[in-house]
Amino acid sequence: MAVKTTAAGKMDKRTKEYKELKERLAKARAAKAKSAKPAAPQSKLKRTASGKVDKRTKEGKEIAARMAKARKAKNSLANRLKRLFR
């Protein structure tokens, strides 16, 4: 049986068919959510409320040190020459 539509062409939400359809969709969503396994955390790093890595932890300090070393190396003479002759 066809689902009744409103004057605008949308499904009439007051009909029995529409309510059954919504009920089936809700069940399907619940089943999908139940069967989906939870996503594993990407890393075990402690993060701040804004989502950035907490630099007060040991791992955060190591990351900050590596980033500082990389920033320093970026402006080294060897890298400047590489960029110059690309």
Phi and psi restraints in degrees (range 20) as a CNS / XPLOR table:
assign (resid 1 and name C) (resid 2 and name N)
       (resid 2 and name CA) (resid 2 and name C) 1.0 -74.9 20.0 2
assign (resid 2 and name N) (resid 2 and name CA)
       (resid 2 and name C) (resid 3 and name N) 1.0 145.2 20.0 2
assign (resid 2 and name C) (resid 3 and name N)
       (resid 3 and name CA) (resid 3 and name C) 1.0 -82.2 20.0 2
assign (resid 3 and name N) (resid 3 and name CA)
       (resid 3 and name C) (resid 4 and name N) 1.0 134.7 20.0 2
assign (resid 3 and name C) (resid 4 and name N)
       (resid 4 and name CA) (resid 4 and name C) 1.0 -68.7 20.0 2
assign (resid 4 and name N) (resid 4 and name CA)
       (resid 4 and name C) (resid 5 and name N) 1.0 146.2 20.0 2
assign (resid 4 and name C) (resid 5 and name N)
       (resid 5 and name CA) (resid 5 and name C) 1.0 -119.2 20.0 2
assign (resid 5 and name N) (resid 5 and name CA)
       (resid 5 and name C) (resid 6 and name N) 1.0 159.3 20.0 2
assign (resid 5 and name C) (resid 6 and name N)
       (resid 6 and name CA) (resid 6 and name C) 1.0 -83.4 20.0 2
assign (resid 6 and name N) (resid 6 and name CA)
       (resid 6 and name C) (resid 7 and name N) 1.0 178.6 20.0 2
assign (resid 6 and name C) (resid 7 and name N)
       (resid 7 and name CA) (resid 7 and name C) 1.0 -63.2 20.0 2
assign (resid 7 and name N) (resid 7 and name CA)
       (resid 7 and name C) (resid 8 and name N) 1.0 -29.1 20.0 2
assign (resid 7 and name C) (resid 8 and name N)
       (resid 8 and name CA) (resid 8 and name C) 1.0 -78.4 20.0 2
assign (resid 8 and name N) (resid 8 and name CA)
       (resid 8 and name C) (resid 9 and name N) 1.0 -9.2 20.0 2
assign (resid 8 and name C) (resid 9 and name N)
       (resid 9 and name CA) (resid 9 and name C) 1.0 96.8 20.0 2
assign (resid 9 and name N) (resid 9 and name CA)
       (resid 9 and name C) (resid 10 and name N) 1.0 1.3 20.0 2
assign (resid 9 and name C) (resid 10 and name N)
       (resid 10 and name CA) (resid 10 and name C) 1.0 -89.0 20.0 2
assign (resid 10 and name N) (resid 10 and name CA)
       (resid 10 and name C) (resid 11 and name N) 1.0 161.4 20.0 2
assign (resid 10 and name C) (resid 11 and name N)
       (resid 11 and name CA) (resid 11 and name C) 1.0 -66.9 20.0 2
assign (resid 11 and name N) (resid 11 and name CA)
       (resid 11 and name C) (resid 12 and name N) 1.0 138.3 20.0 2
assign (resid 11 and name C) (resid 12 and name N)
       (resid 12 and name CA) (resid 12 and name C) 1.0 -75.8 20.0 2
assign (resid 12 and name N) (resid 12 and name CA)
       (resid 12 and name C) (resid 13 and name N) 1.0 116.8 20.0 2
assign (resid 12 and name C) (resid 13 and name N)
       (resid 13 and name CA) (resid 13 and name C) 1.0 -73.6 20.0 2
assign (resid 13 and name N) (resid 13 and name CA)
       (resid 13 and name C) (resid 14 and name N) 1.0 -10.5 20.0 2
assign (resid 13 and name C) (resid 14 and name N)
       (resid 14 and name CA) (resid 14 and name C) 1.0 -87.7 20.0 2
assign (resid 14 and name N) (resid 14 and name CA)
       (resid 14 and name C) (resid 15 and name N) 1.0 -9.9 20.0 2
assign (resid 14 and name C) (resid 15 and name N)
       (resid 15 and name CA) (resid 15 and name C) 1.0 -81.1 20.0 2
assign (resid 15 and name N) (resid 15 and name CA)
       (resid 15 and name C) (resid 16 and name N) 1.0 157.1 20.0 2
assign (resid 15 and name C) (resid 16 and name N)
       (resid 16 and name CA) (resid 16 and name C) 1.0 -65.5 20.0 2
assign (resid 16 and name N) (resid 16 and name CA)
       (resid 16 and name C) (resid 17 and name N) 1.0 -39.3 20.0 2
assign (resid 16 and name C) (resid 17 and name N)
       (resid 17 and name CA) (resid 17 and name C) 1.0 -62.4 20.0 2
assign (resid 17 and name N) (resid 17 and name CA)
       (resid 17 and name C) (resid 18 and name N) 1.0 -41.7 20.0 2
assign (resid 17 and name C) (resid 18 and name N)
       (resid 18 and name CA) (resid 18 and name C) 1.0 -63.1 20.0 2
assign (resid 18 and name N) (resid 18 and name CA)
       (resid 18 and name C) (resid 19 and name N) 1.0 -43.9 20.0 2
assign (resid 18 and name C) (resid 19 and name N)
       (resid 19 and name CA) (resid 19 and name C) 1.0 -64.8 20.0 2
assign (resid 19 and name N) (resid 19 and name CA)
       (resid 19 and name C) (resid 20 and name N) 1.0 -38.0 20.0 2
assign (resid 19 and name C) (resid 20 and name N)
       (resid 20 and name CA) (resid 20 and name C) 1.0 -65.8 20.0 2
assign (resid 20 and name N) (resid 20 and name CA)
       (resid 20 and name C) (resid 21 and name N) 1.0 -41.3 20.0 2
assign (resid 20 and name C) (resid 21 and name N)
       (resid 21 and name CA) (resid 21 and name C) 1.0 -60.2 20.0 2
assign (resid 21 and name N) (resid 21 and name CA)
       (resid 21 and name C) (resid 22 and name N) 1.0 -46.6 20.0 2
assign (resid 21 and name C) (resid 22 and name N)
       (resid 22 and name CA) (resid 22 and name C) 1.0 -62.8 20.0 2
assign (resid 22 and name N) (resid 22 and name CA)
       (resid 22 and name C) (resid 23 and name N) 1.0 -37.2 20.0 2
assign (resid 22 and name C) (resid 23 and name N)
       (resid 23 and name CA) (resid 23 and name C) 1.0 -64.8 20.0 2
assign (resid 23 and name N) (resid 23 and name CA)
       (resid 23 and name C) (resid 24 and name N) 1.0 -43.9 20.0 2
assign (resid 23 and name C) (resid 24 and name N)
       (resid 24 and name CA) (resid 24 and name C) 1.0 -63.0 20.0 2
assign (resid 24 and name N) (resid 24 and name CA)
       (resid 24 and name C) (resid 25 and name N) 1.0 -41.2 20.0 2
assign (resid 24 and name C) (resid 25 and name N)
       (resid 25 and name CA) (resid 25 and name C) 1.0 -62.7 20.0 2
assign (resid 25 and name N) (resid 25 and name CA)
       (resid 25 and name C) (resid 26 and name N) 1.0 -41.2 20.0 2
assign (resid 25 and name C) (resid 26 and name N)
       (resid 26 and name CA) (resid 26 and name C) 1.0 -63.2 20.0 2
assign (resid 26 and name N) (resid 26 and name CA)
       (resid 26 and name C) (resid 27 and name N) 1.0 -41.8 20.0 2
assign (resid 26 and name C) (resid 27 and name N)
       (resid 27 and name CA) (resid 27 and name C) 1.0 -63.7 20.0 2
assign (resid 27 and name N) (resid 27 and name CA)
       (resid 27 and name C) (resid 28 and name N) 1.0 -41.9 20.0 2
assign (resid 27 and name C) (resid 28 and name N)
       (resid 28 and name CA) (resid 28 and name C) 1.0 -63.9 20.0 2
assign (resid 28 and name N) (resid 28 and name CA)
       (resid 28 and name C) (resid 29 and name N) 1.0 -42.1 20.0 2
assign (resid 28 and name C) (resid 29 and name N)
       (resid 29 and name CA) (resid 29 and name C) 1.0 -63.2 20.0 2
assign (resid 29 and name N) (resid 29 and name CA)
       (resid 29 and name C) (resid 30 and name N) 1.0 -41.8 20.0 2
assign (resid 29 and name C) (resid 30 and name N)
       (resid 30 and name CA) (resid 30 and name C) 1.0 -63.9 20.0 2
assign (resid 30 and name N) (resid 30 and name CA)
       (resid 30 and name C) (resid 31 and name N) 1.0 -41.9 20.0 2
assign (resid 30 and name C) (resid 31 and name N)
       (resid 31 and name CA) (resid 31 and name C) 1.0 -65.0 20.0 2
assign (resid 31 and name N) (resid 31 and name CA)
       (resid 31 and name C) (resid 32 and name N) 1.0 -40.2 20.0 2
assign (resid 31 and name C) (resid 32 and name N)
       (resid 32 and name CA) (resid 32 and name C) 1.0 -65.5 20.0 2
assign (resid 32 and name N) (resid 32 and name CA)
       (resid 32 and name C) (resid 33 and name N) 1.0 -42.3 20.0 2
assign (resid 32 and name C) (resid 33 and name N)
       (resid 33 and name CA) (resid 33 and name C) 1.0 -65.9 20.0 2
assign (resid 33 and name N) (resid 33 and name CA)
       (resid 33 and name C) (resid 34 and name N) 1.0 -35.3 20.0 2
assign (resid 33 and name C) (resid 34 and name N)
       (resid 34 and name CA) (resid 34 and name C) 1.0 -70.5 20.0 2
assign (resid 34 and name N) (resid 34 and name CA)
       (resid 34 and name C) (resid 35 and name N) 1.0 -39.2 20.0 2
assign (resid 34 and name C) (resid 35 and name N)
       (resid 35 and name CA) (resid 35 and name C) 1.0 -79.2 20.0 2
assign (resid 35 and name N) (resid 35 and name CA)
       (resid 35 and name C) (resid 36 and name N) 1.0 -24.7 20.0 2
assign (resid 35 and name C) (resid 36 and name N)
       (resid 36 and name CA) (resid 36 and name C) 1.0 -71.5 20.0 2
assign (resid 36 and name N) (resid 36 and name CA)
       (resid 36 and name C) (resid 37 and name N) 1.0 129.3 20.0 2
assign (resid 36 and name C) (resid 37 and name N)
       (resid 37 and name CA) (resid 37 and name C) 1.0 -80.3 20.0 2
assign (resid 37 and name N) (resid 37 and name CA)
       (resid 37 and name C) (resid 38 and name N) 1.0 147.4 20.0 2
assign (resid 37 and name C) (resid 38 and name N)
       (resid 38 and name CA) (resid 38 and name C) 1.0 -66.0 20.0 2
assign (resid 38 and name N) (resid 38 and name CA)
       (resid 38 and name C) (resid 39 and name N) 1.0 144.6 20.0 2
assign (resid 38 and name C) (resid 39 and name N)
       (resid 39 and name CA) (resid 39 and name C) 1.0 -69.9 20.0 2
assign (resid 39 and name N) (resid 39 and name CA)
       (resid 39 and name C) (resid 40 and name N) 1.0 133.8 20.0 2
assign (resid 39 and name C) (resid 40 and name N)
       (resid 40 and name CA) (resid 40 and name C) 1.0 -73.3 20.0 2
assign (resid 40 and name N) (resid 40 and name CA)
       (resid 40 and name C) (resid 41 and name N) 1.0 143.1 20.0 2
assign (resid 40 and name C) (resid 41 and name N)
       (resid 41 and name CA) (resid 41 and name C) 1.0 -62.4 20.0 2
assign (resid 41 and name N) (resid 41 and name CA)
       (resid 41 and name C) (resid 42 and name N) 1.0 140.6 20.0 2
assign (resid 41 and name C) (resid 42 and name N)
       (resid 42 and name CA) (resid 42 and name C) 1.0 -65.8 20.0 2
assign (resid 42 and name N) (resid 42 and name CA)
       (resid 42 and name C) (resid 43 and name N) 1.0 -42.1 20.0 2
assign (resid 42 and name C) (resid 43 and name N)
       (resid 43 and name CA) (resid 43 and name C) 1.0 -146.7 20.0 2
assign (resid 43 and name N) (resid 43 and name CA)
       (resid 43 and name C) (resid 44 and name N) 1.0 164.6 20.0 2
assign (resid 43 and name C) (resid 44 and name N)
       (resid 44 and name CA) (resid 44 and name C) 1.0 -97.7 20.0 2
assign (resid 44 and name N) (resid 44 and name CA)
       (resid 44 and name C) (resid 45 and name N) 1.0 12.2 20.0 2
assign (resid 44 and name C) (resid 45 and name N)
       (resid 45 and name CA) (resid 45 and name C) 1.0 -69.3 20.0 2
assign (resid 45 and name N) (resid 45 and name CA)
       (resid 45 and name C) (resid 46 and name N) 1.0 141.4 20.0 2
assign (resid 45 and name C) (resid 46 and name N)
       (resid 46 and name CA) (resid 46 and name C) 1.0 -77.3 20.0 2
assign (resid 46 and name N) (resid 46 and name CA)
       (resid 46 and name C) (resid 47 and name N) 1.0 136.4 20.0 2
assign (resid 46 and name C) (resid 47 and name N)
       (resid 47 and name CA) (resid 47 and name C) 1.0 -122.8 20.0 2
assign (resid 47 and name N) (resid 47 and name CA)
       (resid 47 and name C) (resid 48 and name N) 1.0 156.6 20.0 2
assign (resid 47 and name C) (resid 48 and name N)
       (resid 48 and name CA) (resid 48 and name C) 1.0 -80.6 20.0 2
assign (resid 48 and name N) (resid 48 and name CA)
       (resid 48 and name C) (resid 49 and name N) 1.0 177.2 20.0 2
assign (resid 48 and name C) (resid 49 and name N)
       (resid 49 and name CA) (resid 49 and name C) 1.0 -62.6 20.0 2
assign (resid 49 and name N) (resid 49 and name CA)
       (resid 49 and name C) (resid 50 and name N) 1.0 -30.2 20.0 2
assign (resid 49 and name C) (resid 50 and name N)
       (resid 50 and name CA) (resid 50 and name C) 1.0 -80.9 20.0 2
assign (resid 50 and name N) (resid 50 and name CA)
       (resid 50 and name C) (resid 51 and name N) 1.0 -6.5 20.0 2
assign (resid 50 and name C) (resid 51 and name N)
       (resid 51 and name CA) (resid 51 and name C) 1.0 99.9 20.0 2
assign (resid 51 and name N) (resid 51 and name CA)
       (resid 51 and name C) (resid 52 and name N) 1.0 -4.2 20.0 2
assign (resid 51 and name C) (resid 52 and name N)
       (resid 52 and name CA) (resid 52 and name C) 1.0 -81.2 20.0 2
assign (resid 52 and name N) (resid 52 and name CA)
       (resid 52 and name C) (resid 53 and name N) 1.0 157.8 20.0 2
assign (resid 52 and name C) (resid 53 and name N)
       (resid 53 and name CA) (resid 53 and name C) 1.0 -67.4 20.0 2
assign (resid 53 and name N) (resid 53 and name CA)
       (resid 53 and name C) (resid 54 and name N) 1.0 133.5 20.0 2
assign (resid 53 and name C) (resid 54 and name N)
       (resid 54 and name CA) (resid 54 and name C) 1.0 -73.8 20.0 2
assign (resid 54 and name N) (resid 54 and name CA)
       (resid 54 and name C) (resid 55 and name N) 1.0 115.2 20.0 2
assign (resid 54 and name C) (resid 55 and name N)
       (resid 55 and name CA) (resid 55 and name C) 1.0 -79.6 20.0 2
assign (resid 55 and name N) (resid 55 and name CA)
       (resid 55 and name C) (resid 56 and name N) 1.0 -2.4 20.0 2
assign (resid 55 and name C) (resid 56 and name N)
       (resid 56 and name CA) (resid 56 and name C) 1.0 -83.0 20.0 2
assign (resid 56 and name N) (resid 56 and name CA)
       (resid 56 and name C) (resid 57 and name N) 1.0 -16.2 20.0 2
assign (resid 56 and name C) (resid 57 and name N)
       (resid 57 and name CA) (resid 57 and name C) 1.0 -84.6 20.0 2
assign (resid 57 and name N) (resid 57 and name CA)
       (resid 57 and name C) (resid 58 and name N) 1.0 165.7 20.0 2
assign (resid 57 and name C) (resid 58 and name N)
       (resid 58 and name CA) (resid 58 and name C) 1.0 -60.1 20.0 2
assign (resid 58 and name N) (resid 58 and name CA)
       (resid 58 and name C) (resid 59 and name N) 1.0 -45.8 20.0 2
assign (resid 58 and name C) (resid 59 and name N)
       (resid 59 and name CA) (resid 59 and name C) 1.0 -65.4 20.0 2
assign (resid 59 and name N) (resid 59 and name CA)
       (resid 59 and name C) (resid 60 and name N) 1.0 -38.9 20.0 2
assign (resid 59 and name C) (resid 60 and name N)
       (resid 60 and name CA) (resid 60 and name C) 1.0 -64.0 20.0 2
assign (resid 60 and name N) (resid 60 and name CA)
       (resid 60 and name C) (resid 61 and name N) 1.0 -39.6 20.0 2
assign (resid 60 and name C) (resid 61 and name N)
       (resid 61 and name CA) (resid 61 and name C) 1.0 -66.5 20.0 2
assign (resid 61 and name N) (resid 61 and name CA)
       (resid 61 and name C) (resid 62 and name N) 1.0 -37.6 20.0 2
assign (resid 61 and name C) (resid 62 and name N)
       (resid 62 and name CA) (resid 62 and name C) 1.0 -65.5 20.0 2
assign (resid 62 and name N) (resid 62 and name CA)
       (resid 62 and name C) (resid 63 and name N) 1.0 -41.1 20.0 2
assign (resid 62 and name C) (resid 63 and name N)
       (resid 63 and name CA) (resid 63 and name C) 1.0 -63.8 20.0 2
assign (resid 63 and name N) (resid 63 and name CA)
       (resid 63 and name C) (resid 64 and name N) 1.0 -43.9 20.0 2
assign (resid 63 and name C) (resid 64 and name N)
       (resid 64 and name CA) (resid 64 and name C) 1.0 -62.5 20.0 2
assign (resid 64 and name N) (resid 64 and name CA)
       (resid 64 and name C) (resid 65 and name N) 1.0 -38.9 20.0 2
assign (resid 64 and name C) (resid 65 and name N)
       (resid 65 and name CA) (resid 65 and name C) 1.0 -65.5 20.0 2
assign (resid 65 and name N) (resid 65 and name CA)
       (resid 65 and name C) (resid 66 and name N) 1.0 -41.9 20.0 2
assign (resid 65 and name C) (resid 66 and name N)
       (resid 66 and name CA) (resid 66 and name C) 1.0 -64.3 20.0 2
assign (resid 66 and name N) (resid 66 and name CA)
       (resid 66 and name C) (resid 67 and name N) 1.0 -40.1 20.0 2
assign (resid 66 and name C) (resid 67 and name N)
       (resid 67 and name CA) (resid 67 and name C) 1.0 -65.3 20.0 2
assign (resid 67 and name N) (resid 67 and name CA)
       (resid 67 and name C) (resid 68 and name N) 1.0 -41.2 20.0 2
assign (resid 67 and name C) (resid 68 and name N)
       (resid 68 and name CA) (resid 68 and name C) 1.0 -63.9 20.0 2
assign (resid 68 and name N) (resid 68 and name CA)
       (resid 68 and name C) (resid 69 and name N) 1.0 -41.4 20.0 2
assign (resid 68 and name C) (resid 69 and name N)
       (resid 69 and name CA) (resid 69 and name C) 1.0 -63.2 20.0 2
assign (resid 69 and name N) (resid 69 and name CA)
       (resid 69 and name C) (resid 70 and name N) 1.0 -40.8 20.0 2
assign (resid 69 and name C) (resid 70 and name N)
       (resid 70 and name CA) (resid 70 and name C) 1.0 -66.6 20.0 2
assign (resid 70 and name N) (resid 70 and name CA)
       (resid 70 and name C) (resid 71 and name N) 1.0 -40.3 20.0 2
assign (resid 70 and name C) (resid 71 and name N)
       (resid 71 and name CA) (resid 71 and name C) 1.0 -64.8 20.0 2
assign (resid 71 and name N) (resid 71 and name CA)
       (resid 71 and name C) (resid 72 and name N) 1.0 -38.7 20.0 2
assign (resid 71 and name C) (resid 72 and name N)
       (resid 72 and name CA) (resid 72 and name C) 1.0 -67.3 20.0 2
assign (resid 72 and name N) (resid 72 and name CA)
       (resid 72 and name C) (resid 73 and name N) 1.0 -41.9 20.0 2
assign (resid 72 and name C) (resid 73 and name N)
       (resid 73 and name CA) (resid 73 and name C) 1.0 -68.7 20.0 2
assign (resid 73 and name N) (resid 73 and name CA)
       (resid 73 and name C) (resid 74 and name N) 1.0 -26.3 20.0 2
assign (resid 73 and name C) (resid 74 and name N)
       (resid 74 and name CA) (resid 74 and name C) 1.0 -60.9 20.0 2
assign (resid 74 and name N) (resid 74 and name CA)
       (resid 74 and name C) (resid 75 and name N) 1.0 -33.9 20.0 2
assign (resid 74 and name C) (resid 75 and name N)
       (resid 75 and name CA) (resid 75 and name C) 1.0 -100.2 20.0 2
assign (resid 75 and name N) (resid 75 and name CA)
       (resid 75 and name C) (resid 76 and name N) 1.0 17.3 20.0 2
assign (resid 75 and name C) (resid 76 and name N)
       (resid 76 and name CA) (resid 76 and name C) 1.0 -70.6 20.0 2
assign (resid 76 and name N) (resid 76 and name CA)
       (resid 76 and name C) (resid 77 and name N) 1.0 161.3 20.0 2
assign (resid 76 and name C) (resid 77 and name N)
       (resid 77 and name CA) (resid 77 and name C) 1.0 -60.4 20.0 2
assign (resid 77 and name N) (resid 77 and name CA)
       (resid 77 and name C) (resid 78 and name N) 1.0 -41.9 20.0 2
assign (resid 77 and name C) (resid 78 and name N)
       (resid 78 and name CA) (resid 78 and name C) 1.0 -61.9 20.0 2
assign (resid 78 and name N) (resid 78 and name CA)
       (resid 78 and name C) (resid 79 and name N) 1.0 -43.7 20.0 2
assign (resid 78 and name C) (resid 79 and name N)
       (resid 79 and name CA) (resid 79 and name C) 1.0 -70.2 20.0 2
assign (resid 79 and name N) (resid 79 and name CA)
       (resid 79 and name C) (resid 80 and name N) 1.0 -34.6 20.0 2
assign (resid 79 and name C) (resid 80 and name N)
       (resid 80 and name CA) (resid 80 and name C) 1.0 -62.9 20.0 2
assign (resid 80 and name N) (resid 80 and name CA)
       (resid 80 and name C) (resid 81 and name N) 1.0 -42.9 20.0 2
assign (resid 80 and name C) (resid 81 and name N)
       (resid 81 and name CA) (resid 81 and name C) 1.0 -64.3 20.0 2
assign (resid 81 and name N) (resid 81 and name CA)
       (resid 81 and name C) (resid 82 and name N) 1.0 -39.7 20.0 2
assign (resid 81 and name C) (resid 82 and name N)
       (resid 82 and name CA) (resid 82 and name C) 1.0 -60.2 20.0 2
assign (resid 82 and name N) (resid 82 and name CA)
       (resid 82 and name C) (resid 83 and name N) 1.0 -45.1 20.0 2
assign (resid 82 and name C) (resid 83 and name N)
       (resid 83 and name CA) (resid 83 and name C) 1.0 -66.7 20.0 2
assign (resid 83 and name N) (resid 83 and name CA)
       (resid 83 and name C) (resid 84 and name N) 1.0 -34.6 20.0 2
assign (resid 83 and name C) (resid 84 and name N)
       (resid 84 and name CA) (resid 84 and name C) 1.0 -66.8 20.0 2
assign (resid 84 and name N) (resid 84 and name CA)
       (resid 84 and name C) (resid 85 and name N) 1.0 -38.2 20.0 2
assign (resid 84 and name C) (resid 85 and name N)
       (resid 85 and name CA) (resid 85 and name C) 1.0 -104.3 20.0 2
assign (resid 85 and name N) (resid 85 and name CA)
       (resid 85 and name C) (resid 86 and name N) 1.0 27.5 20.0 2
